Amino acid sequence: MGTVVDDAASVEFHAFFERHYAELARLAHLLTGEADAADDLAADALLALWHRWDRVRAADRPVAYARGVVANLARTRIRSAVRERRRVALFWSQREEKTENPDVAGVVDVQEALRRLPFRKRACVVLRHAFDLSEKDTALALGISVGTVKSQTSKGVAELQRLLGTQGTPLKVHAVAMVHTEGAGGRNR
């Protein structure tokens, strides 16, 4: 059961949330360029504020503190995304194999199916099956555990099989990588 102080803090935080949530979400959107991530970042920032609400509400400018938390979370998100893109680009640039007479329609279908996968599943499937990386090397490249690689790869391949209606999905993903290497100097355009 909450005390009067706890109830007062809760009411005060709720009022702060109502007044500033939209502003913090707009800030997150402008900083990251990601509309979908903006609400999550604003919510994460407000959760962090709630955990320190006794200190935040005593501050001279609690809104400025909240904006700083959003900016730090956005910076972390952007840095993480840049690192992931660099890791994937590095692996695409190292391929030198070529495929003659590729099935262009099949490549387009696989590319579209890959785009429909969430990033982590897509990255695991591509690194494991297009680049023939081990589970350990894939985990190192993505900064995740080997167990997560196994799980995400399995789920990603199953989803691709559902989307493509085929059992040869890993081979098709590998073939897509070969077409990209030939057509883009090793880089996905």
Solvent accessible surface area in square Angstrom, and as a share of the most:
residue,aa,sasa,rsa
1,M,241,1.08
2,G,46,0.44
3,T,76,0.44
4,V,128,0.73
5,V,102,0.58
6,D,77,0.40
7,D,81,0.42
8,A,53,0.41
9,A,17,0.13
10,S,54,0.35
11,V,106,0.61
12,E,77,0.34
13,F,29,0.12
14,H,108,0.48
15,A,39,0.30
16,F,6,0.03
17,F,65,0.27
18,E,110,0.50
19,R,156,0.57
20,H,28,0.13
21,Y,55,0.21
22,A,58,0.45
23,E,43,0.19
24,L,0,0.00
25,A,12,0.09
26,R,145,0.53
27,L,46,0.23
28,A,0,0.00
29,H,75,0.33
30,L,145,0.72
31,L,77,0.38
32,T,21,0.12
33,G,60,0.58
34,E,56,0.25
35,A,64,0.50
36,D,133,0.69
37,A,2,0.01
38,A,5,0.04
39,D,75,0.39
40,D,89,0.46
41,L,11,0.05
42,A,0,0.00
43,A,46,0.36
44,D,73,0.38
45,A,0,0.00
46,L,3,0.02
47,L,99,0.49
48,A,24,0.18
49,L,0,0.00
50,W,98,0.35
51,H,133,0.59
52,R,80,0.29
53,W,11,0.04
54,D,102,0.53
55,R,160,0.58
56,V,4,0.02
57,R,84,0.31
58,A,84,0.65
59,A,42,0.32
60,D,142,0.74
61,R,162,0.59
62,P,32,0.20
63,V,29,0.17
64,A,39,0.30
65,Y,91,0.35
66,A,0,0.00
67,R,95,0.35
68,G,33,0.32
69,V,22,0.13
70,V,0,0.00
71,A,32,0.25
72,N,79,0.41
73,L,56,0.28
74,A,1,0.01
75,R,109,0.40
76,T,84,0.49
77,R,98,0.36
78,I,68,0.35
79,R,143,0.52
80,S,37,0.24
81,A,24,0.19
82,V,46,0.27
83,R,113,0.41
84,E,52,0.23
85,R,147,0.54
86,R,164,0.60
87,R,68,0.25
88,V,30,0.17
89,A,37,0.29
90,L,97,0.48
91,F,36,0.15
92,W,21,0.07
93,S,49,0.32
94,Q,110,0.49
95,R,33,0.12
96,E,150,0.67
97,E,88,0.39
98,K,142,0.60
99,T,36,0.21
100,E,151,0.68
101,N,145,0.75
102,P,42,0.27
103,D,99,0.51
104,V,100,0.57
105,A,71,0.55
106,G,20,0.19
107,V,12,0.07
108,V,78,0.45
109,D,80,0.41
110,V,2,0.01
111,Q,36,0.16
112,E,82,0.37
113,A,4,0.03
114,L,15,0.08
115,R,146,0.53
116,R,153,0.56
117,L,4,0.02
118,P,81,0.51
119,F,73,0.31
120,R,118,0.43
121,K,46,0.19
122,R,65,0.24
123,A,5,0.04
124,C,0,0.00
125,V,0,0.00
126,V,12,0.07
127,L,1,0.00
128,R,60,0.22
129,H,46,0.20
130,A,1,0.01
131,F,12,0.05
132,D,95,0.49
133,L,30,0.15
134,S,53,0.34
135,E,54,0.24
136,K,134,0.57
137,D,66,0.34
138,T,0,0.00
139,A,7,0.05
140,L,124,0.62
141,A,10,0.08
142,L,16,0.08
143,G,58,0.56
144,I,29,0.15
145,S,65,0.42
146,V,58,0.33
147,G,45,0.43
148,T,38,0.22
149,V,0,0.00
150,K,105,0.45
151,S,44,0.28
152,Q,33,0.15
153,T,14,0.08
154,S,71,0.46
155,K,110,0.47
156,G,0,0.00
157,V,20,0.12
158,A,58,0.45
159,E,53,0.24
160,L,0,0.00
161,Q,46,0.20
162,R,160,0.58
163,L,42,0.21
164,L,43,0.22
165,G,68,0.66
166,T,31,0.18
167,Q,150,0.67
168,G,28,0.27
169,T,0,0.00
170,P,38,0.24
171,L,140,0.70
172,K,84,0.36
173,V,1,0.01
174,H,48,0.21
175,A,41,0.31
176,V,5,0.03
177,A,0,0.00
178,M,10,0.04
179,V,33,0.19
180,H,26,0.12
181,T,9,0.05
182,E,79,0.35
183,G,48,0.46
184,A,18,0.14
185,G,71,0.69
186,G,0,0.00
187,R,138,0.50
188,N,82,0.42
189,R,225,0.82
